[in-house]
């Protein structure tokens, strides 16, 4: 059985991916390395916690000694790297943790993989010829768009927050390991994910939670900031496909082709809640309030997913209107159990 290291597998996207990946790869054992910061939750992994193909290790990707010990113990033939500080607001108030985790942590993982798999530039050790490092990144590295246009894999990087700058830095380090060492790396840059298991601090869970609790639903600025929304299971399918079939050294943008502005998101969620869990009085939309915009708030992100669609045959199964109903249903069930 092959052993794969997945970092950050207790977070939102990572936990959805671990569950999906184990269910679709019976010949692979997954080692999930996660520090369990505020964003990591082992309850996200209840479906696999006792699975024979799954092992959890609590640890920090910045702990170089631990990383090297895990490589020695499990002889990983692949790394899928999700672990990252990812909340933009937190990066504005405390950027150091983002630089440390996203830049230094990625470097430690890459360098441990290189030492374990390779004897020199372009030369893999026997048995590791197909070993691969898959780096998970974000569309925020590209900066912001105007009213038209799409991010492609050739779009110049122009990060505007400490978070996106740290992810851009890690992307460049991964790229350098391909061009300098001939290491088998791939990178995926995704649009905004949503779906089950997302942390409460993110936009869509916040809207649902605030609505149900009767609190104000805060929307930055005028609510016209646009994002391309990607249902998390569709993202997991794309990651698995790139990990298996992507071309070494390449970047693949994964997007849902579902551009929606924040105010539309809030109104849509409120409309669905009015239908499936109506208030005794009034409308959930009455709780929407506009708050001061955050510094450096990018106006619009939108991904051209043509490369992964035509090159690897991936396509998102969910549009926003189908995916958001599944997401709301999951959160309502969660709240009933609390």
VOKOL-894763 format. One line per 8 residues: number of its first residue (from 1); their letters; for each residue x, y, z of N, C-alpha, C, O. Coordinates in steps of 0.1 Angstrom, whole numbers, plus 5000, padded with zeros to 4 digits. Example, Ala and Ser with C-alpha at 12.3 -4.5 7.8 and 13.67 -1.06 7.14 Angstrom:
BEGIN
1> AS> 5132/4943/5078/5123/4955/5078/5132/4967/5078/5142/4967/5085  5128/4978/5071/5137/4989/5071/5129/5000/5079/5134/5011/5080 .
END
This chain:
BEGIN
1> XXXXXXXX> 5008/4988/5000/5000/5000/5000/5009/5013/5000/5018/5013/5008  5006/5022/4991/5013/5035/4991/5009/5044/5003/4998/5043/5008  5018/5052/5007/5016/5061/5018/5016/5076/5012/5026/5079/5006  5006/5084/5015/5005/5097/5010/5004/5106/5023/4996/5104/5032  5012/5117/5023/5011/5127/5034/5001/5138/5029/5003/5144/5019  4991/5140/5037/4982/5152/5035/4983/5161/5047/4981/5157/5058  4986/5173/5044/4988/5183/5055/4975/5191/5056/4969/5194/5046  4971/5195/5068/4959/5203/5070/4947/5196/5067/4937/5202/5063 .
9> XXXXXXXX> 4947/5183/5069/4935/5175/5066/4924/5175/5076/4914/5168/5074  4925/5183/5087/4914/5185/5096/4907/5198/5093/4897/5201/5100  4912/5206/5084/4905/5218/5080/4893/5216/5070/4890/5205/5067  4888/5227/5066/4876/5226/5057/4878/5218/5045/4872/5207/5043  4886/5223/5036/4888/5216/5023/4896/5203/5025/4893/5193/5019  4906/5203/5034/4914/5191/5037/4906/5179/5042/4907/5168/5037  4896/5182/5051/4888/5171/5056/4879/5166/5046/4877/5153/5045  4873/5174/5038/4864/5169/5027/4873/5161/5017/4868/5151/5012 .
17> XXXXXXXX> 4885/5165/5015/4894/5158/5005/4898/5144/5011/4897/5134/5004  4902/5144/5024/4907/5131/5030/4895/5121/5029/4898/5109/5025  4883/5125/5032/4872/5116/5031/4869/5111/5017/4867/5099/5015  4870/5120/5008/4867/5117/4994/4879/5108/4988/4876/5098/4982  4891/5111/4991/4903/5104/4986/4903/5090/4991/4906/5081/4983  4901/5088/5004/4901/5074/5009/4890/5066/5003/4892/5054/5000  4879/5072/5001/4868/5065/4996/4870/5060/4981/4863/5052/4976  4879/5067/4974/4881/5064/4960/4895/5058/4957/4898/5056/4945 .
25> XXXXXXXX> 4903/5056/4967/4916/5050/4965/4920/5039/4975/4927/5042/4985  4914/5027/4973/4916/5017/4983/4930/5012/4985/4933/5004/4995  4939/5015/4976/4953/5011/4977/4963/5021/4983/4975/5020/4983  4957/5032/4989/4965/5043/4994/4962/5045/5009/4950/5046/5013  4973/5046/5017/4972/5049/5031/4975/5064/5033/4985/5069/5028  4966/5071/5040/4967/5086/5041/4972/5089/5056/4966/5084/5065  4983/5097/5056/4987/5102/5069/4983/5117/5069/4988/5125/5061  4975/5121/5078/4970/5134/5079/4978/5142/5090/4976/5138/5102 .
33> XXXXXXXX> 4986/5151/5086/4993/5160/5096/4986/5173/5098/4985/5181/5088  4982/5176/5110/4975/5188/5112/4978/5193/5126/4978/5185/5136  4980/5206/5128/4984/5212/5141/4971/5214/5150/4972/5216/5162  4959/5213/5144/4947/5215/5151/4946/5229/5157/4944/5231/5169  4949/5239/5149/4947/5253/5153/4932/5255/5153/4924/5246/5152  4927/5267/5155/4913/5270/5156/4905/5265/5143/4894/5262/5144  4913/5265/5132/4906/5261/5119/4905/5246/5117/4898/5241/5108  4912/5238/5125/4912/5223/5124/4903/5217/5134/4902/5221/5146 .
41> XXXXXXXX> 4895/5207/5130/4885/5201/5139/4885/5186/5135/4881/5182/5124  4889/5177/5144/4888/5163/5141/4874/5157/5139/4872/5147/5134  4864/5165/5144/4850/5160/5142/4847/5160/5127/4837/5154/5123  4855/5168/5119/4853/5168/5104/4857/5155/5098/4854/5152/5086  4863/5146/5106/4869/5134/5100/4863/5121/5106/4869/5110/5106  4851/5122/5112/4845/5111/5119/4843/5099/5110/4843/5088/5114  4840/5102/5097/4838/5091/5087/4850/5082/5085/4848/5071/5081  4862/5087/5088/4874/5079/5085/4883/5077/5097/4893/5071/5096 .
49> XXXXXXXX> 4879/5082/5109/4888/5082/5120/4893/5068/5124/4904/5067/5130  4885/5058/5122/4889/5044/5125/4892/5036/5112/4893/5024/5113  4894/5043/5101/4896/5036/5088/4910/5030/5088/4919/5037/5092  4911/5018/5082/4925/5012/5081/4934/5019/5072/4946/5018/5073  4929/5028/5063/4937/5036/5054/4941/5049/5060/4947/5057/5052  4938/5052/5072/4939/5066/5077/4947/5066/5091/4945/5058/5100  4956/5075/5091/4964/5078/5104/4965/5093/5106/4968/5101/5097  4962/5097/5118/4963/5111/5121/4975/5114/5130/4978/5107/5139 .
57> XXXXXXXX> 4982/5125/5126/4994/5129/5134/4992/5144/5137/4990/5152/5128  4992/5147/5150/4991/5162/5154/5005/5167/5153/5015/5162/5160  5007/5178/5145/5020/5184/5144/5020/5196/5135/5010/5199/5128  5031/5203/5135/5033/5216/5128/5042/5213/5115/5052/5207/5116  5037/5219/5104/5045/5218/5092/5058/5226/5093/5067/5224/5085  5059/5234/5103/5072/5242/5105/5082/5234/5113/5093/5238/5115  5077/5222/5118/5086/5214/5126/5094/5205/5117/5089/5194/5114  5106/5209/5113/5114/5202/5103/5117/5188/5107/5117/5179/5099 .
65> XXXXXXXX> 5120/5187/5120/5124/5173/5125/5113/5164/5124/5115/5152/5120  5101/5168/5128/5089/5159/5127/5086/5155/5113/5084/5143/5110  5087/5165/5103/5085/5162/5089/5094/5151/5084/5090/5141/5078  5107/5152/5088/5117/5143/5083/5115/5129/5089/5117/5119/5083  5110/5129/5102/5107/5116/5109/5096/5109/5102/5096/5097/5100  5085/5117/5098/5074/5111/5091/5078/5105/5077/5073/5095/5073  5086/5112/5070/5091/5107/5057/5099/5094/5059/5097/5085/5051  5107/5093/5069/5115/5081/5072/5106/5070/5076/5108/5058/5071 .
73> XXXXXXXX> 5095/5072/5084/5087/5062/5089/5078/5056/5078/5076/5044/5077  5072/5065/5070/5061/5061/5060/5066/5060/5046/5058/5055/5037  5078/5065/5042/5082/5064/5029/5072/5070/5019/5068/5063/5010  5067/5082/5022/5057/5088/5014/5060/5088/4999/5071/5091/4995  5050/5084/4991/5052/5085/4976/5045/5098/4971/5044/5100/4958  5039/5105/4979/5032/5118/4975/5029/5127/4987/5027/5122/4998  5028/5139/4984/5024/5149/4994/5013/5158/4988/5014/5163/4976  5002/5160/4995/4991/5169/4991/4990/5179/5002/4986/5176/5013 .
81> XXXXXXXX> 4994/5192/4999/4997/5202/5009/4986/5212/5010/4985/5222/5002  4976/5210/5019/4966/5220/5022/4969/5230/5033/4965/5241/5033  4977/5225/5043/4979/5233/5055/4983/5247/5053/4993/5250/5046  4976/5257/5058/4978/5271/5056/4970/5279/5065/4959/5275/5069  4975/5291/5069/4967/5301/5075/4960/5308/5064/4966/5311/5054  4946/5309/5065/4939/5313/5053/4929/5324/5054/4923/5328/5045  4927/5330/5066/4917/5340/5068/4922/5354/5066/4931/5358/5074  4918/5361/5056/4923/5374/5052/4923/5384/5064/4933/5390/5066 .
89> XXXXXXXX> 4912/5385/5071/4911/5394/5082/4922/5392/5092/4928/5401/5098  4924/5379/5095/4934/5375/5105/4948/5379/5100/4957/5382/5108  4950/5378/5087/4963/5381/5082/4966/5396/5083/4978/5401/5083  4955/5404/5083/4957/5419/5084/4961/5422/5099/4969/5431/5101  4955/5416/5108/4957/5419/5122/4970/5412/5128/4976/5417/5137  4973/5400/5122/4985/5393/5127/4992/5386/5115/4991/5373/5114  5000/5393/5107/5005/5387/5095/5017/5377/5097/5019/5368/5089  5023/5377/5109/5035/5369/5111/5032/5354/5110/5040/5346/5104 .
97> XXXXXXXX> 5021/5350/5116/5017/5336/5115/5016/5331/5101/5018/5319/5098  5011/5340/5092/5009/5336/5078/5022/5334/5071/5023/5325/5063  5031/5343/5074/5044/5342/5067/5051/5329/5072/5057/5321/5064  5050/5326/5085/5057/5314/5091/5051/5301/5085/5058/5293/5080  5038/5300/5086/5032/5287/5082/5032/5286/5067/5036/5275/5062  5027/5296/5060/5025/5294/5045/5038/5294/5037/5039/5288/5027  5048/5301/5042/5061/5302/5035/5071/5292/5040/5076/5283/5033  5074/5294/5053/5084/5285/5059/5080/5270/5060/5087/5261/5057 .
105> XXXXXXXX> 5067/5268/5063/5061/5255/5064/5062/5248/5051/5065/5236/5050  5058/5255/5040/5058/5249/5027/5073/5245/5023/5075/5235/5017  5082/5254/5026/5096/5251/5023/5101/5238/5030/5107/5230/5024  5098/5237/5043/5102/5225/5050/5096/5212/5044/5104/5202/5042  5084/5212/5040/5078/5201/5033/5085/5198/5020/5088/5186/5017  5087/5208/5012/5093/5206/4999/5107/5200/5000/5111/5191/4993  5115/5206/5010/5129/5202/5011/5130/5188/5017/5139/5180/5013  5121/5184/5026/5121/5171/5031/5118/5161/5020/5124/5150/5019 .
113> XXXXXXXX> 5108/5164/5012/5104/5156/5001/5116/5154/4991/5119/5143/4986  5122/5165/4988/5133/5165/4978/5144/5155/4984/5150/5147/4976  5148/5157/4996/5159/5149/5002/5155/5134/5003/5164/5125/5001  5142/5131/5005/5138/5117/5006/5136/5111/4993/5139/5099/4992  5133/5118/4983/5129/5112/4970/5141/5113/4960/5141/5105/4950  5150/5123/4961/5159/5126/4950/5174/5124/4955/5177/5126/4966  5183/5121/4945/5197/5121/4948/5204/5133/4942/5216/5136/4946  5197/5140/4934/5203/5152/4927/5193/5158/4918/5183/5152/4915 .
121> XXXXXXXX> 5196/5170/4912/5187/5176/4903/5183/5167/4891/5191/5162/4884  5170/5164/4890/5165/5156/4879/5167/5141/4881/5163/5133/4873  5172/5137/4893/5175/5123/4896/5167/5118/4908/5170/5122/4919  5158/5109/4905/5150/5103/4916/5156/5090/4921/5162/5083/4913  5155/5088/4934/5159/5075/4939/5150/5064/4934/5139/5066/4930  5156/5052/4933/5148/5040/4928/5136/5038/4937/5137/5038/4949  5124/5037/4930/5112/5035/4937/5104/5047/4940/5092/5047/4943  5110/5059/4937/5104/5072/4940/5102/5080/4926/5099/5092/4927 .
129> XXXXXXXX> 5103/5073/4915/5103/5080/4902/5090/5087/4900/5090/5097/4893  5079/5082/4906/5066/5089/4903/5061/5097/4915/5050/5102/4916  5070/5099/4925/5066/5106/4937/5063/5121/4933/5069/5127/4925  5052/5126/4939/5047/5139/4935/5043/5148/4947/5038/5143/4957  5046/5161/4946/5042/5171/4956/5032/5180/4950/5034/5187/4940  5020/5180/4956/5009/5188/4951/5006/5199/4961/5002/5197/4972  5007/5211/4956/5006/5223/4964/4992/5230/4962/4988/5232/4950  4984/5232/4972/4971/5238/4971/4972/5253/4974/4976/5257/4984 .
137> XXXXXXXX> 4968/5261/4964/4969/5275/4965/4955/5281/4962/4945/5275/4963  4955/5294/4960/4943/5302/4959/4943/5312/4947/4954/5315/4942  4932/5316/4942/4931/5326/4932/4935/5340/4937/4937/5349/4929  4936/5342/4950/4939/5355/4956/4953/5360/4952/4956/5371/4954  4962/5350/4948/4975/5354/4945/4975/5363/4932/4985/5371/4930  4965/5363/4924/4964/5371/4912/4960/5385/4914/4960/5393/4905  4956/5388/4926/4951/5402/4929/4936/5404/4926/4928/5395/4930  4933/5414/4920/4919/5417/4918/4916/5420/4903/4925/5424/4895 .
145> XXXXXXXX> 4903/5418/4899/4899/5420/4885/4889/5432/4885/4883/5435/4895  4888/5438/4873/4877/5448/4871/4864/5441/4868/4862/5429/4872  4855/5447/4861/4842/5442/4859/4843/5430/4849/4833/5422/4848  4853/5429/4841/4854/5418/4831/4868/5411/4832/4877/5416/4840  4869/5400/4825/4882/5393/4825/4882/5381/4835/4873/5381/4844  4891/5372/4833/4892/5360/4841/4907/5358/4844/4916/5361/4837  4910/5352/4856/4923/5348/4859/4926/5335/4852/4918/5326/4851  4938/5335/4845/4943/5322/4839/4956/5319/4846/4961/5326/4854 .
153> XXXXXXXX> 4961/5307/4842/4974/5303/4847/4986/5312/4843/4996/5311/4849  4984/5321/4834/4994/5330/4829/4992/5344/4835/5000/5353/4833  4982/5346/4843/4980/5359/4849/4991/5363/4859/4994/5355/4867  4997/5375/4857/5008/5379/4867/5003/5379/4881/4991/5383/4884  5011/5375/4890/5008/5376/4905/5008/5391/4909/5016/5398/4906  4997/5394/4917/4996/5408/4923/4989/5407/4936/4978/5413/4937  4994/5400/4946/4987/5398/4959/4985/5411/4966/4994/5420/4966  4974/5412/4973/4970/5425/4980/4968/5424/4995/4965/5434/5001 .
161> XXXXXXXX> 4970/5412/5000/4969/5411/5015/4981/5402/5020/4987/5395/5012  4984/5403/5033/4995/5394/5038/4992/5380/5035/5001/5372/5032  4979/5376/5036/4975/5362/5033/4979/5358/5019/4986/5348/5016  4974/5366/5009/4977/5362/4995/4991/5364/4991/4996/5357/4983  4998/5373/4998/5013/5375/4996/5020/5362/5000/5030/5358/4994  5016/5357/5012/5023/5345/5017/5020/5333/5008/5029/5324/5006  5008/5332/5003/5005/5321/4994/5012/5322/4980/5017/5313/4975  5013/5335/4975/5021/5337/4963/5035/5333/4965/5042/5327/4956 .
169> XXXXXXXX> 5041/5336/4977/5055/5333/4980/5056/5318/4980/5066/5312/4974  5047/5310/4986/5048/5296/4986/5047/5290/4972/5053/5280/4969  5038/5296/4964/5037/5291/4950/5050/5292/4943/5054/5283/4935  5057/5303/4945/5070/5306/4938/5081/5296/4943/5089/5292/4935  5081/5293/4956/5090/5283/4961/5088/5269/4955/5097/5262/4950  5075/5265/4954/5072/5252/4947/5076/5253/4933/5082/5243/4928  5074/5263/4926/5078/5265/4912/5093/5263/4911/5098/5256/4901  5101/5269/4920/5115/5269/4919/5121/5254/4921/5131/5251/4915 .
177> XXXXXXXX> 5113/5246/4928/5118/5232/4930/5116/5224/4918/5123/5214/4916  5107/5228/4909/5106/5221/4896/5117/5226/4887/5124/5217/4881  5119/5239/4886/5129/5244/4877/5144/5242/4881/5152/5241/4873  5146/5242/4894/5160/5240/4899/5163/5225/4901/5174/5221/4897  5154/5218/4907/5157/5204/4910/5150/5193/4901/5153/5182/4902  5141/5198/4892/5134/5188/4884/5124/5180/4892/5121/5169/4889  5120/5186/4904/5111/5178/4913/5097/5178/4907/5092/5188/4900  5090/5167/4908/5077/5165/4903/5066/5172/4912/5062/5167/4922 .
185> XXXXXXXX> 5063/5184/4908/5054/5193/4916/5042/5197/4907/5044/5198/4895  5031/5199/4913/5020/5205/4906/5013/5215/4916/5014/5213/4928  5007/5225/4911/5000/5235/4919/4986/5237/4914/4984/5238/4902  4977/5238/4923/4963/5242/4919/4959/5254/4927/4961/5256/4939  4954/5264/4919/4948/5276/4925/4933/5276/4923/4928/5276/4912  4926/5277/4934/4912/5275/4934/4905/5288/4937/4911/5298/4943  4892/5289/4933/4884/5300/4937/4877/5298/4951/4881/5288/4957  4868/5306/4955/4863/5305/4968/4855/5292/4970/4846/5290/4962 .
193> XXXXXXXX> 4859/5285/4980/4851/5272/4983/4840/5275/4993/4841/5284/5001  4830/5266/4992/4819/5266/5002/4814/5252/5003/4816/5244/4994  4807/5249/5013/4801/5236/5015/4802/5231/5029/4805/5239/5038  4799/5218/5032/4799/5213/5046/4813/5214/5052/4823/5213/5045  4813/5216/5065/4825/5216/5074/4834/5229/5073/4844/5229/5079  4828/5239/5066/4836/5252/5066/4836/5259/5080/4826/5258/5087  4847/5265/5083/4848/5272/5096/4837/5283/5097/4834/5290/5087  4832/5285/5109/4822/5295/5112/4826/5310/5108/4817/5318/5105 .
201> XXXXXXXX> 4839/5313/5107/4844/5326/5104/4842/5330/5090/4841/5342/5087  4840/5321/5081/4839/5324/5067/4825/5329/5063/4816/5328/5071  4824/5336/5051/4812/5343/5048/4800/5335/5048/4790/5339/5055  4799/5324/5041/4786/5317/5040/4782/5311/5053/4770/5312/5057  4791/5304/5061/4787/5299/5074/4782/5311/5084/4773/5309/5092  4789/5322/5082/4785/5334/5091/4771/5339/5087/4763/5342/5097  4768/5340/5075/4755/5344/5071/4744/5334/5076/4734/5339/5082  4746/5321/5075/4737/5311/5079/4735/5312/5094/4724/5313/5100 .
209> XXXXXXXX> 4746/5312/5101/4746/5312/5116/4740/5325/5122/4731/5324/5131  4743/5337/5116/4738/5349/5121/4723/5350/5118/4715/5355/5127  4719/5345/5107/4705/5345/5103/4696/5337/5113/4686/5342/5118  4701/5325/5115/4693/5316/5124/4693/5321/5138/4683/5319/5145  4704/5327/5143/4704/5332/5157/4698/5346/5159/4697/5350/5170  4693/5352/5148/4686/5364/5149/4695/5376/5150/4690/5387/5153  4708/5375/5147/4717/5386/5148/4718/5393/5134/4713/5388/5124  4725/5405/5135/4728/5412/5122/4737/5403/5113/4746/5397/5118 .
217> XXXXXXXX> 4734/5404/5101/4742/5397/5091/4752/5407/5084/4747/5416/5077  4765/5407/5088/4774/5418/5083/4779/5416/5069/4783/5405/5066  4778/5426/5061/4783/5426/5047/4792/5437/5045/4789/5449/5048  4804/5434/5041/4815/5445/5039/4810/5455/5028/4805/5451/5018  4813/5468/5031/4812/5478/5021/4798/5479/5015/4788/5479/5023  4797/5478/5002/4783/5478/4995/4779/5465/4991/4768/5463/4985  4787/5454/4994/4783/5441/4991/4785/5437/4977/4780/5426/4972  4792/5445/4969/4794/5443/4955/4806/5435/4951/4809/5433/4939 .
225> XXXXXXXX> 4814/5431/4961/4826/5423/4959/4822/5410/4953/4813/5403/4959  4828/5406/4942/4824/5394/4935/4834/5382/4936/4847/5385/4936  4830/5370/4938/4838/5359/4939/4832/5348/4930/4820/5347/4928  4841/5339/4926/4837/5327/4918/4836/5316/4928/4846/5312/4934  4824/5310/4930/4822/5301/4941/4822/5286/4936/4817/5283/4926  4830/5278/4944/4833/5264/4940/4828/5255/4951/4833/5256/4962  4819/5246/4948/4815/5236/4958/4826/5227/4962/4833/5222/4953  4828/5225/4975/4840/5218/4980/4843/5204/4974/4854/5201/4971 .
233> XXXXXXXX> 4832/5197/4972/4834/5183/4966/4839/5184/4952/4847/5176/4948  4834/5194/4944/4839/5196/4931/4854/5199/4931/4862/5194/4923  4858/5207/4941/4872/5210/4942/4880/5198/4946/4891/5195/4940  4875/5189/4955/4882/5177/4958/4884/5168/4946/4895/5162/4945  4874/5167/4938/4875/5159/4926/4886/5164/4916/4894/5157/4910  4887/5178/4915/4897/5184/4907/4911/5182/4912/4920/5179/4905  4913/5183/4926/4926/5180/4932/4931/5166/4929/4942/5164/4925  4922/5156/4932/4925/5142/4930/4929/5140/4915/4939/5132/4913 .
241> XXXXXXXX> 4923/5146/4906/4926/5144/4892/4939/5150/4888/4947/5144/4881  4942/5162/4893/4955/5168/4890/4966/5160/4897/4977/5159/4891  4964/5156/4909/4974/5148/4916/4978/5135/4908/4989/5131/4908  4968/5129/4902/4970/5117/4894/4975/5119/4880/4984/5113/4876  4969/5129/4873/4972/5130/4859/4978/5144/4855/4981/5145/4843  4979/5153/4864/4985/5166/4860/4999/5165/4855/5006/5156/4859  5003/5174/4847/5017/5174/4841/5026/5181/4851/5023/5192/4856  5038/5175/4853/5047/5180/4863/5051/5194/4860/5054/5197/4848 .
249> XXXXXXXX> 5052/5202/4870/5056/5216/4868/5045/5226/4864/5047/5238/4863  5033/5220/4862/5022/5229/4857/5013/5234/4869/5013/5228/4880  5006/5244/4866/4996/5250/4875/4982/5248/4868/4981/5250/4856  4972/5245/4876/4959/5243/4871/4949/5251/4880/4949/5250/4892  4942/5260/4874/4932/5268/4881/4919/5260/4881/4914/5255/4871  4913/5259/4893/4900/5252/4895/4890/5262/4900/4891/5268/4911  4880/5264/4892/4869/5274/4895/4856/5268/4891/4855/5260/4882  4845/5274/4898/4832/5268/4896/4824/5275/4885/4813/5271/4882 .
257> XXXXXXXX> 4829/5286/4879/4822/5294/4869/4809/5298/4875/4798/5298/4869  4809/5303/4888/4797/5307/4895/4800/5321/4902/4802/5321/4914  4801/5331/4894/4804/5345/4899/4791/5350/4906/4781/5351/4900  4793/5354/4918/4782/5360/4926/4788/5371/4935/4799/5369/4940  4781/5382/4937/4786/5392/4946/4780/5388/4960/4771/5380/4962  4787/5395/4970/4784/5391/4984/4769/5394/4988/4763/5386/4996  4764/5404/4983/4750/5408/4986/4740/5397/4980/4730/5394/4986  4743/5392/4968/4735/5382/4962/4736/5369/4971/4726/5363/4973 .
265> XXXXXXXX> 4748/5366/4976/4750/5354/4984/4741/5356/4996/4734/5346/5000  4741/5367/5003/4733/5369/5015/4718/5368/5012/4711/5362/5019  4714/5375/5001/4700/5374/4998/4695/5360/4994/4684/5356/4998  4703/5353/4987/4700/5339/4983/4699/5330/4995/4689/5323/4996  4708/5331/5004/4707/5323/5017/4695/5327/5025/4688/5318/5030  4692/5340/5026/4680/5344/5033/4667/5339/5027/4658/5334/5033  4667/5339/5013/4655/5334/5006/4653/5319/5009/4641/5315/5011  4664/5312/5009/4662/5297/5011/4658/5294/5025/4650/5286/5028 .
273> XXXXXXXX> 4664/5302/5035/4660/5300/5049/4646/5304/5051/4639/5298/5059  4641/5315/5044/4627/5318/5045/4618/5307/5041/4607/5305/5046  4623/5299/5032/4615/5288/5026/4616/5275/5035/4606/5269/5038  4628/5272/5040/4630/5259/5047/4629/5260/5062/4627/5251/5069  4632/5272/5067/4631/5274/5082/4626/5289/5085/4634/5297/5090  4614/5291/5081/4609/5305/5082/4608/5310/5097/4606/5303/5106  4610/5323/5098/4609/5330/5111/4595/5331/5115/4586/5331/5106  4592/5333/5128/4579/5335/5132/4573/5349/5128/4562/5350/5125 .
281> XXXXXXXX> 4583/5358/5127/4579/5372/5122/4590/5377/5113/4602/5375/5116  4586/5384/5103/4596/5391/5094/4603/5382/5085/4600/5370/5082  4614/5387/5079/4622/5381/5068/4637/5381/5072/4641/5391/5078  4644/5371/5069/4658/5370/5073/4666/5382/5066/4676/5386/5072  4661/5386/5055/4668/5397/5048/4668/5410/5056/4677/5419/5054  4659/5411/5065/4658/5423/5074/4671/5424/5083/4673/5435/5088  4678/5413/5085/4690/5413/5094/4702/5417/5087/4713/5419/5093  4702/5419/5074/4714/5423/5066/4718/5437/5070/4710/5446/5069 .
289> XXXXXXXX> 4731/5439/5073/4736/5453/5076/4749/5454/5069/4756/5444/5067  4752/5466/5065/4765/5469/5058/4775/5475/5068/4772/5483/5076  4787/5469/5068/4797/5473/5078/4809/5479/5070/4811/5477/5058  4818/5486/5077/4830/5492/5071/4838/5481/5063/4841/5470/5069  4842/5485/5051/4850/5475/5043/4863/5473/5049/4869/5481/5056  4869/5461/5046/4882/5458/5052/4893/5464/5042/4891/5466/5031  4905/5466/5048/4916/5472/5040/4920/5462/5029/4921/5450/5031  4923/5468/5017/4928/5460/5006/4918/5449/5001/4922/5439/4996 .
297> XXXXXXXX> 4905/5452/5002/4895/5442/4998/4894/5442/4983/4889/5451/4977  4898/5430/4977/4898/5429/4963/4884/5429/4958/4875/5423/4964  4882/5436/4946/4868/5438/4941/4862/5425/4935/4851/5421/4938  4870/5418/4927/4864/5407/4920/4875/5396/4917/4886/5399/4913  4872/5383/4919/4880/5372/4915/4871/5364/4905/4859/5362/4908  4877/5359/4895/4870/5349/4886/4880/5341/4879/4890/5346/4873  4878/5328/4879/4888/5319/4873/4884/5313/4860/4872/5310/4858  4893/5313/4850/4891/5305/4838/4896/5291/4840/4908/5289/4841 .
305> XXXXXXXX> 4887/5282/4842/4891/5268/4845/4893/5259/4832/4892/5247/4832  4895/5266/4821/4895/5259/4808/4907/5249/4807/4905/5238/4801  4918/5252/4813/4929/5242/4812/4926/5229/4819/4929/5219/4813  4920/5229/4831/4917/5216/4837/4905/5209/4831/4904/5197/4830  4896/5218/4825/4884/5212/4819/4888/5205/4806/4884/5194/4803  4896/5212/4797/4899/5206/4784/4911/5196/4785/4911/5186/4778  4921/5199/4794/4932/5190/4795/4931/5178/4803/4936/5167/4800  4922/5178/4814/4921/5167/4822/4906/5162/4823/4904/5151/4829 .
313> XXXXXXXX> 4897/5169/4817/4883/5164/4817/4875/5167/4829/4865/5161/4832  4880/5176/4837/4872/5180/4850/4862/5190/4846/4863/5199/4838  4850/5190/4854/4840/5200/4853/4833/5200/4866/4830/5189/4871  4829/5212/4871/4821/5213/4883/4808/5207/4881/4801/5210/4871  4803/5198/4891/4790/5192/4890/4779/5202/4895/4768/5201/4891  4783/5210/4905/4773/5219/4912/4774/5233/4906/4785/5238/4905  4762/5239/4904/4762/5253/4902/4759/5260/4916/4756/5252/4926  4760/5273/4917/4758/5278/4931/4745/5275/4937/4743/5273/4949 .
321> XXXXXXXX> 4734/5276/4928/4721/5274/4934/4718/5260/4939/4711/5258/4948  4725/5250/4933/4723/5236/4939/4732/5234/4951/4728/5228/4960  4745/5239/4950/4754/5237/4960/4750/5244/4973/4753/5239/4984  4745/5256/4972/4741/5264/4984/4730/5257/4992/4730/5258/5004  4721/5251/4985/4710/5244/4992/4716/5232/5000/4711/5229/5011  4725/5225/4994/4731/5214/5001/4739/5219/5013/4739/5213/5024  4745/5230/5012/4753/5236/5022/4744/5241/5034/4747/5238/5046  4734/5248/5031/4724/5252/5041/4718/5241/5049/4717/5241/5061 .
329> XXXXXXXX> 4715/5230/5041/4709/5218/5048/4719/5212/5058/4715/5208/5068  4732/5212/5054/4742/5206/5063/4743/5214/5075/4744/5209/5086  4743/5227/5074/4745/5236/5086/4733/5236/5095/4734/5236/5107  4721/5235/5089/4709/5234/5097/4709/5221/5105/4705/5221/5117  4713/5210/5099/4714/5197/5106/4724/5198/5118/4722/5193/5129  4735/5205/5115/4746/5206/5125/4740/5215/5137/4743/5211/5148  4733/5225/5134/4728/5234/5145/4718/5227/5153/4717/5229/5165  4710/5218/5147/4700/5211/5154/4706/5201/5164/4700/5198/5175 .
337> XX> 4718/5196/5161/4725/5186/5170/4733/5193/5181/4737/5186/5191  4735/5206/5180/4743/5212/5191/4734/5215/5203/4739/5221/5213 .
END
